[in-house]
């Protein structure tokens, strides 16, 4: 499982999976890990999957951020990122002490409930948006490090606030780009990001780039309403899949 050779038949299959994940990410600013991660884990070592998803995802996230740079709102982005970084150590601690079954189930249920409510049109915007973004950013950081599910709170918050789709995508992309870079650096010290895994991941970067351009072309044709529904639907499917996987592991 660990020996994935570039340009082998398995490598081309991985290439297609990474491409698919990054098409979604090109459209929404997130989602490559949610789509590609579970599929790659079927036939690859989990540590290799982590490195592939992080490296290829950072490539497409960087492109999203660059192409959407005029829509970046630093006043909105900084509270999310700053508090997420502060939440990473707590998430790492919870990873060690908290039962994975409980935390994953809880986050999955919350994701399902709130994404469903927003899809049905039930939204109540926070008047003190900066304060709320600090809370959701911190939650995103904790959950990223703790259970690898930092996306739902961020996406649900932005969808609830009704941000324009361009600002939404740019903010989400830069948020996850920064968090992914920090995770990749931390994995250097834990031995996850080792030479051969990094070489394989780098060989798949073209899939991330191609995925971005396909997704970006689709994004340009999406209405704001359809864009938000797509993002929330992705969170809903992720929550349902995570809950089903977690519960099946206990049965």
HUBEL-V98741 format. One line per field, one symbol per residue. ss: DSSP state (a for helix, b for strand, c for the rest). A space follows every 10 residues. Layout:
# HUBEL-V98741
ss->???
This chain:
# HUBEL-V98741
ss->ccccccccaa aaaaaaaaaa aaaaaaaacc caaaaaaaaa cccccaaaaa aaaaaaaaaa aaaaaaacaa accaaaaaaa aaaaaaaaaa aaaaaaacca aaaaaaaaaa aaaaaaaaac ccccccccaa aaaaaaaaaa aaaaaaaccc aaaaaaaaaa acccaaaaaa aaaaaaaaaa aaaaaaaaaa ccccaaaaaa aaacaaaaaa aaaaaaaaac cccaaaaaaa aaaaaaaaaa aaaaaaaacc c
